[in-house]
Amino acid sequence: MHIELTSENFETEVLKSVTPVIVDFWAEWCGPCRMMAPVIEEIADERSDIKVCKLNVDDEPELANRYEVSAIPTVLCFKDGEVAASSIGYKPKEALLAELLE
C-alpha cells in the first residue's frame, strides 16, 4: 500500500524517513501515469524495505516545482532526505527499480 503525500506530511514521510522512499509524481489526466500506477502498487506490496508514496502534482504544485518535476510520471528515490535517483516516463517494474535503487 502506498502513502498519499501532501505538503502537510511530505517532510515526515519523505525527508525524515530512515528507509529509502520512492515518490511517484503523477496526475489523474496523465495516461502514462495510469500505466505506471500498477507498477508502483506492485512495488509497494512487494518491498517492505522501501516506502512507496504518490504525489498528485495538480494538488501539490509547490512540491512538484521544488523538485523540478517538468514531465510526469516522474519517480524520485529519496535517501536520507535527499534525491538519490530519478526516472521519467513509464518503465516496467524491474527497469524502474534498477534505475532507482542501483
C-alpha positions in Angstrom: 0.0 0.0 0.0 1.4 3.4 -0.9 1.1 6.6 1.1 -0.6 9.7 -0.4 1.6 12.7 0.0 0.6 16.3 0.8 2.5 19.4 1.8 1.5 18.5 5.4 3.0 15.0 5.5 5.9 15.3 3.0 8.6 16.2 5.5 7.7 13.4 7.9 7.1 10.7 5.3 9.9 11.5 2.9 12.5 13.9 4.2 12.7 12.3 7.7 12.4 8.7 6.7 15.1 6.3 7.7 14.3 3.9 4.8 14.6 4.8 1.1 11.4 6.4 -0.3 10.1 6.2 -3.8 7.8 9.1 -4.7 5.7 8.9 -7.8 4.8 12.4 -9.1 1.6 11.9 -11.1 -1.7 13.4 -12.3 -5.2 12.0 -12.9 -5.3 13.1 -16.5 -1.9 11.6 -17.4 -2.1 8.3 -19.5 1.5 7.2 -18.8 0.8 7.9 -15.1 -2.2 5.5 -15.2 0.1 2.9 -16.8 2.7 3.4 -14.1 0.1 3.0 -11.2 0.0 -0.8 -11.1 3.9 -0.9 -11.2 4.0 1.5 -8.2 1.4 -0.6 -6.3 3.3 -3.8 -7.0 6.5 -2.3 -5.6 4.6 -1.1 -2.6 3.1 -4.6 -2.0 6.3 -6.5 -2.6 9.0 -4.4 -1.0 8.9 -3.8 2.8 12.4 -2.2 2.7 11.1 0.8 0.6 8.5 3.3 1.5 6.3 4.0 -1.6 4.4 7.3 -2.0 2.4 9.1 -4.6 2.1 12.8 -5.0 -0.6 14.4 -7.2 1.1 17.3 -9.0 -2.2 19.0 -9.6 -3.0 19.0 -5.8 0.6 19.8 -4.7 2.2 22.0 -7.4 4.6 23.6 -5.0 6.2 20.3 -4.2 6.4 19.4 -7.9 8.1 22.7 -8.5 10.5 22.3 -5.6 11.8 19.1 -7.1 11.8 20.5 -10.7 9.2 18.0 -12.0 8.5 19.1 -15.5 7.2 15.8 -17.0 5.1 13.1 -15.5 5.3 10.4 -14.4 8.5 11.3 -12.6 9.6 8.9 -9.9 12.2 10.1 -7.4 14.1 8.0 -4.9 15.0 9.8 -1.7 17.7 8.5 0.7 18.4 10.4 3.9 16.1 13.3 2.8 17.9 13.8 -0.5 17.1 12.9 -4.0 19.3 9.9 -4.8 17.9 8.9 -8.2 15.2 9.7 -10.7 13.2 8.2 -13.5 11.0 10.0 -16.0 8.2 8.3 -18.0 6.7 4.8 -17.9 9.1 1.9 -17.0 8.4 -1.7 -16.2 9.0 -2.6 -12.6 12.4 -4.3 -13.0 13.8 -1.4 -15.0 12.4 1.2 -12.6 13.8 -0.5 -9.6 17.2 -0.9 -11.3 17.3 2.8 -12.2 16.2 4.0 -8.8 18.0 1.6 -6.4 21.3 0.8 -8.0 
